[in-house]
């Protein structure tokens, strides 16, 4: 094959660092725990890159490292860099991502899993790119749709994890930006809901409505439960008949298994044949990261780090990513600009940015921290 004949200096070596699943049982038997979340997306993109690279004399190679939950991220990063890897995909949470960055030197890192807003602000790095959407982008996307619907009075129920608190803060920022009002807020008590015990369903029917009965009148109930601990029990169990959204119910996501517009079905089918499961948002973020490198190498006509980075950073970079318009990177925080899907469990309801929300540069910059708001100084 042509790829086997590629010279060493025509290779692009890409590292991937992720963690083994945490062993947490999914909330529903319909959910599948993917042991290769993100990695499967990167593998598919490597195949896509090599399909084009064959004609360019370029070869893309993926170096995979899946670590135990307590594995040594720094050692894995150093091993990749010492193996002449200039590009690393991180499917790690925020703290471990920062450890990777400290150890990776000048290697360019693509964040494909951590949505933390602070990574795009005070903790940004000059060599860190984000293909996963930030929490703020997701809450802005959902908020725009709710404003479009004129559902401006929001009630909020928040879990008790740090991630839930960050999600609630992002939602409040979105409410302020677009003119919604959070009329009530409650924190979910740390008590298990025994759905699998005999009579558990009836207990849920009693507990949840009583917990929600003192909320002020609202148009929609928004739930922030990023660990999927309680949020799935809220829809259809509210005290008053109201729609439910947030991290459960009506959600915002960079990728969704029901997305079928702009050729997305073709990407779904190729991924399913390869991975034997649905493509997740982390898979999609990893696919976009690797495809961005493939596009950079093709357009720059070089596999050298300098020309590829110049193209990624430049105004001419854009990538077709099955979202209706090309995606690009923001210059101030290196976050991928991308439309965001607003969806229910089995159907895409809308796509943000919504009509009527204006921006002098691009409507995609109405999602997430804009240039005037950024705390990124690198």
N, C-alpha and C positions, 0 to 999 in steps of 0.2 A: 504494500500500500504506500501511497505518497507520504502519509504521516510517518511511516517507519523510516523513510529516507530523509526526513527533515534534518537539517544540520542543527547542532546544539544551540547555536546562536539564533536559530529561528524558532526556538521554543519559548512559550510563556508558561512558567510554572506558577500555579495558583494554590495556595494553602487553604485548608478549611479546618477550623477548630470548633468543635461542639462538645456537648456533654451527653452522657447517657441519660435516658429518661429517669425521672425522680421516683418512679414506682407508685405514684399516686393513681388510684383507681379513678377512671373517668366517671363523671356524674351520670352518664347514660350508657347503656349497653350498646347504643348505636354509634358511640364514639370509638375511634380506633387510636390507640397510642402509637404514634409513629416513632420508631427507633432511629429513623434516618431523616427526621424533620430538618429541612434546609439542605441537607446533604443531597437528597434526591433531586432537588431543584438545580443544585450546582452541577450534578452529573449530567442532567439533561442539557444544560447550557454548554457544557464542555463538548458534547456531541454536536450541538448546533454550531459552535464556533469552529470545530474541526471540519464540518461539512463545507464551510467557506474557506477555512484556512488551507485546506488541501490545494486549492487553486492559487493561493498566495504564497505557498512555501512556508506556511506557519503551522505550528503544532501547539495545542493547549493541553497541559497536563495538570491533573488535580492531585494534590498531596493531602490525604485525609487523616485527621486526628480526632477521634471521638474519645473523650476522657471520662473517667469516673467523676462523680459529682464533686469529689474532693481532690481531683487530679491537679497536677502541677501545670498550670496554664503557661507560666513564664518559661518553663523548660521546653514545653511544646513549641512555643513561639521561637525560642532561640534555635531549636533544632531545624525548624522550617527556614529561618533566615540563613543559617549556616549551610543549608542545602540549596542556596541560590534562589529562594522564593522571595520575590519582590512584592507580591500581592497576597493578602490574607483575608479570607472571609471569616467573620466572627459570628457564631450563633450562640453567643454567651450573654448572660445578664450583665448589667452595668458594671458591677464591681470587678468581675472577672475580665470584662472587656478592658477596663482601665489597667489591670495587671498585664494583659496582653500588650497593650500599647506601650507600657513602660519597658517591656522586654524586647519589643519588635524593632527598635531603632527607627530607621527611616523607611521601613516597609510601609506601603500603603494598605490600610485596613478598611474593609467594607463591613459596616455594622448591618447584619441582616436579621437581627432578633430583638434588640433592646430598644423599646419605644420611649425611654426616659427623655423628657424635654431638656433636662440639664446637660445631656450629652451634646445638644445642639446649641447650648448657651455657655454657661461658665466652665463646663468641663470639655468643651470642644477642643479638638486637636487639628493641626494643619494637615496631617496625613490620615484623617478619619473621614470617610464618606459614609452616608447613610442611605441604604436602599429600602430599609424598613420604615414605614410611616411612624412619625412621632405621635404620642398621645394627643398633643394639641392639634395635629392635622386631623385625627379621627374625630375628636370632639367638635372641631370647627365644621367638618363635613356633615355631621349629624345635626349640629345647630343650624346650619344653613337650610337644611331640609325642613326642620321644624318651624323656622321663621317663614319659609315659603308657604307652609301649611297654616300659618297664623296660630300655631300652638306655642304661645309665648309664656305661659305660666307653667313652670316646671316644679314638680316635687322630686326630691332626691333621697335615695337610700344608698348608703355607702358601707362597704365592708370594713373590716378592722385591720387590714394589712397595709404596709407602707405603699404598695403598688396601688391599692384602692384609694388611699389618700392623695397620691399623685394624680390619679385619674379624676378624682373629684375636683382637685385644684384646676386641672386643665378644662374641665367642663364649666367651672365658674368663670374662667377667663373667656371662654367662648360665649357664655351668656352675656358677659359685659360687652364683648366686641360687637355682638349682633343684636343686642337690645332685648334679650329675654330676661325673665325674673324667676329666681328660685324662691318659691313661696314657702317651702317647707324642706327641712333636711333632718334625716334620722340615721343613726348608725345601727347596723344590724347587730343584735346581741350574739355573743359567741356561744350559741347552743345548737347542737346538731339537730337536723330534721331527719327522723328515722323513716325514710320512705320505704325501706326494704323490710321493715318489721311488720308483723301482722297488724293491720289497722293504721299503718303509718300515713296513708293517704288522707284518712279522715282527720288525723292529728294536724296535718299540714293545712287542711281546709279550715280548721279552727284557729290555728296559731297565726297564720299570715294575715288574714283580714283584720284580726284584732290589733295586730302590730301596726297596721296601716290606717286604722280608722280615724286617727286624730290629725291626719294631714290636712293642710289648707286646701281649698278648692283648686284644682290644677287641670291643665289640658293633657299632660302626659306624665307618667311616673318614670323617672330615669334611675336605673340601677347601675352601680359601679361595683362589680365583683369580678376582678380579673382572675382570681384563682378558681372560679366556677364552684364556689362553696355553697352559696344559697340562692344566687340570682335566678337560676332556672326554675325555681319554685314560685316565683312571683307572678308571671303572666297567668291570667285567668283566676287568680286568687285574691285580687284586690278588693278593698271594701266598697269602692265605687267603680263603675265600669269605665276604665280608662286604658288607653294603649300603654304598653311598657316598652322602653327602649334603653339604650346604654350599652352595657356589655352583654346583655341578654335581650331577647325580643327583637326590636328594631335596632340593628347594629351598623356601625361603620367599619369597613375593612378595605385594605388595599387589594385583596383578592378574595373571591368567594366561589364556592363550588357551583353555584347557580349562574355565574357570569357567563353569558353566551354571545355577547355583542362583539363586533370588530374582530371577528376571527378567533375569539377566545376559545371556542369549542375545539379548534384544532390543537391549541396548546394543552387543553384538558386531556384530550384523547391521547396525545403523545406521552404525556406524563403518566396517565393511568396505565398505559401498556407497559411502561418501564417500571413504575413503582408499585403497581397493583393497589393504588389507593388514590384518594383525592389530593389535589395540590393545595397546600396550606399557604397562608400569607408569608410564612418564613421561607417555604420553598420558592415562592414567587420572588421574594426579595433576593434570595441567593441566585436564582436564575437571572434576574435583572443585573446583578453585580457582575456575574461572569460574562453575560452578553455585552455589557458595557465595555468590558476589557476586549472582547472580540471585535466590537465595533471600532474601538480606539486603534487596535492594531491594524485593522483593515484600512481605515481612513488615513491613518498616519503612514501606512506603508512600511511599518517598522514594528519589531517586537521589543525595541529598547524602551526602558522605563521613561526616559525623558520625553521623547516624542509622544508616547501614549498618554502621559500625564498632561502634556500641553493640550492635547486634543480633548481629554476629559474636562479640563478646566475652561476650555475655550467656548466662545459664543456659538460655534458651529456644531458642537456636540448635540446629538439627539438620537434617541433610540425608539424604534417602534416596539411597543410592549403590550399590544392587544387591549389598549385602554382608550382608543378613539383619537388620541393625539400623541405625538412623541413626548417622551419624558426627558427631562434635563436635570442638571444639578445646579442648585443655588450657589452663587459665588461666595456668600457670606458665611454659611454654615455647612456647605457641601451636602445638604439634604436633597434627596431626589424629589423633584416636582412631579406630582402624579395626581390624576383624578382619583377619588375615593368612592367606593361603592357603598350605598346605603341599602341594606338588605334585611329580609326576614330569614327564617331558618331555611326556606326552600326556594326563595325567589328574590331577585334583585328588584328593589322598589324604585330606586333613583340613583343618580350619579352626581356627586358634587365636584366642582363648584356649581351652584345653582344659578339659574337666570336671575338677573337683577343685582348681583353682587359684583361690583366693579373694581378694577385695579389698573393703575397706569401702565404696568409692565405686562402682566399675564394674569388671567383669572385664577390660575393655579396658585398664585401667591396670596390668595385670600384664605388658603388653608395652611395653618401653622404659623410660626413666628416669621413676620416680615422683616425686611432689612432694617427698618427703623426701630424694631423691637428687640433685635437679637442682642444677646449678651456674649456672643462669640467674638473674641478679639484675635483669634489666630488665623 
